[in-house]
Amino acid sequence: MIHLRQELPYAVAVQVVEWKEPVEEGKPVVITAEIWVEKSGHRRIVIGSGGAMIKEIGKMARKQLELFMQQRVFLELEVVVRSDWRRDREALRELGYEP
């Protein structure tokens, strides 16, 4: 969100799709997450030119997660257009909100 500044789409959410604990010592936690936006134009903003914005978002998020968790993290992000997710009761439940 910090990187998007004034271009930040007002309807954005993050859903963790998968969380895999390491099987071997020294291996990273693998986290797969989706960044939900409501319009394809918002998707382009979050991805950025040549993927530069999503790369920077992922890099910063990974560093913060590693600091918080005190272990290595492999973070995989995907930007998904999910129209009207804020009005969709099922989507809100998926995100942990109880409408």
C-alpha positions in Angstrom: 0.0 0.0 0.0 2.9 2.3 0.8 4.3 1.9 -2.7 1.0 2.7 -4.5 0.6 6.1 -2.8 -2.0 8.2 -4.6 -2.7 5.4 -7.2 -3.9 3.0 -4.6 -7.2 1.4 -5.6 -9.7 2.0 -2.8 -11.0 -1.6 -3.0 -8.1 -3.9 -2.4 -7.7 -6.9 -0.1 -5.2 -9.7 0.4 -6.2 -13.4 0.9 -3.6 -16.0 1.9 -4.4 -19.0 -0.3 -1.7 -21.4 1.0 0.7 -21.5 3.8 3.3 -24.3 3.8 5.6 -24.8 6.8 9.1 -25.9 5.9 9.7 -29.7 5.9 13.5 -29.3 6.4 15.4 -27.1 8.8 16.6 -23.9 7.1 14.0 -24.0 4.3 11.6 -21.0 4.1 7.9 -20.9 4.9 6.1 -20.7 1.5 3.1 -18.3 1.4 0.9 -17.9 -1.6 -1.5 -14.9 -1.5 -3.9 -13.1 -3.8 -4.3 -9.4 -3.9 -7.9 -8.7 -4.8 -9.0 -5.7 -6.8 -12.3 -4.9 -8.4 -11.3 -3.7 -11.8 -8.7 -4.6 -14.4 -7.4 -1.1 -14.4 -6.6 -1.5 -10.7 -4.8 -4.7 -11.5 -2.6 -2.9 -13.9 -1.8 -0.3 -11.2 -0.9 -2.9 -8.6 1.3 -4.9 -11.1 3.0 -1.8 -12.4 5.1 -1.3 -15.5 6.8 -4.6 -16.4 5.8 -6.0 -13.0 7.9 -3.5 -11.1 5.3 -2.5 -8.6 4.2 -6.0 -7.5 7.8 -7.0 -7.3 8.5 -4.1 -4.9 5.3 -4.9 -2.9 6.4 -8.5 -2.6 9.9 -7.6 -1.6 8.8 -5.3 1.2 6.1 -7.7 2.5 8.5 -10.6 2.5 11.0 -8.6 4.6 8.3 -7.6 7.1 7.1 -11.2 7.4 10.6 -12.5 7.9 11.2 -9.9 10.7 7.9 -10.8 12.4 8.2 -14.5 12.0 11.9 -14.7 12.7 12.4 -17.1 9.8 12.9 -17.1 6.0 9.8 -16.6 3.8 9.1 -17.3 0.2 6.2 -15.1 -0.8 4.2 -15.7 -4.1 1.7 -13.0 -5.0 -0.9 -12.9 -7.7 -3.2 -9.9 -8.5 -6.8 -11.1 -9.1 -9.7 -9.1 -10.4 -12.8 -10.1 -8.3 -15.6 -7.8 -9.3 -17.7 -6.3 -6.5 -16.0 -8.5 -3.9 -16.9 -5.9 -1.2 -20.6 -6.6 -1.9 -20.3 -10.4 -2.1 -21.1 -12.1 1.2 -19.1 -15.2 0.3 -16.0 -13.2 -0.7 -16.2 -11.3 2.6 -16.4 -14.6 4.5 -13.3 -15.9 2.6 -11.5 -12.8 3.8 -12.5 -13.5 7.4 -15.3 -10.9 7.7 -18.7 -12.1 8.9 -21.3 -9.9 7.1 
